[in-house]
């Protein structure tokens, strides 16, 4: 069973991964200085449905997404 500390570490690593996916290092630095951890999660969650699923519903999304899911996320981005 995951401890709170492990979950916090997982969330921090996940946020870092998706911030690096969407922003360049100078922008990441600016965002970190401007927003709280919670606000950053909300920001990235609004931008990326994959991050949203992994960050807010880890119990249900505990494996890598398949090709079908990637295609679905791509379609949803364009809606």
C-alpha positions as CSV (number, residue, x, y, z in Angstrom):
1,X,0.0,0.0,0.0
2,X,1.3,3.4,-1.0
3,X,2.1,5.8,1.8
4,X,1.2,9.5,1.7
5,X,4.9,10.3,1.1
6,X,5.1,7.9,-1.9
7,X,2.0,9.4,-3.4
8,X,3.3,12.9,-3.0
9,X,6.6,11.9,-4.7
10,X,4.6,10.2,-7.5
11,X,2.5,13.3,-8.0
12,X,5.6,15.6,-8.0
13,X,7.3,13.4,-10.6
14,X,4.2,13.2,-12.8
15,X,3.8,17.0,-12.7
16,X,7.5,17.5,-13.6
17,X,7.1,15.1,-16.5
18,X,4.1,16.8,-18.0
19,X,5.4,20.3,-17.4
20,X,8.5,19.3,-19.4
21,X,6.2,18.0,-22.1
22,X,4.4,21.3,-22.4
23,X,6.9,24.0,-21.5
24,X,10.6,24.9,-21.9
25,X,12.8,25.2,-18.8
26,X,12.6,29.1,-18.4
27,X,8.8,28.9,-18.5
28,X,8.7,26.0,-16.0
29,X,10.9,28.1,-13.6
30,X,8.5,31.0,-14.0
31,X,5.4,28.9,-13.4
32,X,6.9,27.2,-10.3
33,X,7.8,30.7,-8.9
34,X,4.3,32.0,-9.6
35,X,1.9,29.1,-8.7
36,X,1.5,26.6,-5.9
37,X,1.7,22.9,-6.5
38,X,-2.0,22.5,-6.5
39,X,-2.5,25.4,-9.0
40,X,0.1,23.8,-11.3
41,X,-1.7,20.5,-11.2
42,X,-5.0,22.2,-12.2
43,X,-3.2,24.1,-15.0
44,X,-1.7,21.0,-16.5
45,X,-4.9,19.1,-15.9
46,X,-6.8,21.6,-18.0
47,X,-4.2,21.3,-20.8
48,X,-3.7,17.5,-20.9
49,X,-6.4,14.9,-20.3
50,X,-3.8,12.2,-19.9
51,X,-2.2,14.1,-17.0
52,X,-5.6,14.7,-15.6
53,X,-6.5,11.0,-15.5
54,X,-3.1,10.0,-14.0
55,X,-3.1,12.8,-11.4
56,X,-6.7,12.8,-10.3
57,X,-7.7,9.2,-10.8
58,X,-4.6,7.1,-10.1
59,X,-6.7,4.2,-8.7
60,X,-8.3,3.7,-12.1
61,X,-5.4,4.6,-14.4
62,X,-2.6,2.6,-13.0
63,X,-1.1,1.2,-16.2
64,X,0.4,2.8,-19.3
65,X,-2.2,4.0,-21.8
66,X,-2.5,1.9,-25.0
67,X,-2.6,3.2,-28.6
68,X,-6.4,3.4,-28.5
69,X,-6.2,5.7,-25.5
70,X,-3.5,7.9,-27.2
71,X,-5.8,8.2,-30.3
72,X,-8.8,9.1,-28.1
73,X,-6.8,11.8,-26.2
74,X,-5.7,13.2,-29.6
75,X,-9.3,13.4,-30.8
76,X,-10.5,15.0,-27.5
77,X,-7.8,17.7,-27.8
78,X,-9.3,18.8,-31.1
79,X,-12.9,19.0,-29.9
